C-alpha cells in the first residue's frame, strides 16, 4: 500500500511539473520561430483554455465515481497541448499565407 501512495505522489508531482513546463516550453519555441509575442499567445491560449476545461470535466467525472487512470492527466496535457498548438500553427500560417 505504501508503494501505491508513493507512486501517486510521484505521478502528481510529475503531472504538475509537466503542466507548468509544457506551455512555457511551447511558448519559448514559438517565440523563437515566429519572433513575435502575439503568435504564441494566439496558438497557445486556446489549447490551454481547452485543457483547463477538460481537466475540470474529468475531475468531476472522477468525483462522481468514474475510475480514472493516474496517467490521464499527463496524456491529456501532452496530447491536447500538442494537437491544439499544431492546429493553432496551421491557422496562423494560413492567415500569414493569405496576407502575404
N, C-alpha and C positions, 0 to 999 in steps of 0.2 A: 504494500500500500504506500510506503514511503517513496518508492521509486516513481510511482504514478504521480504523486504530488510534486516531486522534483521535476518530472517531465512536463507537467502542466505549467509549472512556474517558469521553466526554461522556454517553453513554447510561447508563453505570454510575453516574456522579455524579448524574445526574438521577433515576435509579431509587432511589438511596439517600436523596436528599432527599425524594422523594415518599413513600418508605416510612416516614420519620420524621415528616413533617409531616401526612400524611393522617390517621392515627389521632389525632394531637394536635388537629387542626382539628375533626374529628368530635366528639371528647370535649368540647371547649370549646363547640361548638354545642349538644350535648346538655345540658351543664351549664346553659347559658343558658336553654334551652327548659324543661327539667324542674325546674330549681332543686333538684336532688337529686344527691348524689355517687354514689348507687347506680345510678341509671338509665343513665349512660354505661357503667359497668362491666358491667352486665347485657347491654346491647346490643352493646358493642364487643368484649369479651373473646372470645366465641365466634368472631366474624369474624376477629380477629387470630390466634387459635389455628388456625383452618382455613387461613388464609393461610400461616402458618409451615409447616404440614404439606404443603400443596400446593407451596410453593416448594422444599422438600426433595425432594419426589417428582419435580418437573420437573427439578431439578438432577441427580437420579440418572438420569433418562431421558437427559439430555444427556451424562452421563458414560459411558453405555452406547452412545453413538453416534447417538442421535436428534438431528437438526438442529433447533435451537430458535431462533426469531427473537429479535433483540435487544429488540424491543418487548414481548415476552411478559411480562416482569416488571412493566412499567408497567401493561399491561392487566389482569394478574392482581390487582395491588394495587387499582386503581380499581374494577374490576368486583366483586371479592369483598368489599371493604370496603363498597361501595355496596349490594350485594344483602344482605349479612349484617346491616348496620346497619338497612336497611329492614325486613327480616324481624324483627329484634330489636325495633324500634319497634312493629311490628304486634303482637307478643306482649305487650309492656309495656302498650300501650294497651288490648288485650283484657282483660288482667288488671285494669287500672285500672277498666275499664267494669264488670266483674263484681263488683268490690269495692264500687264506689260506686254 
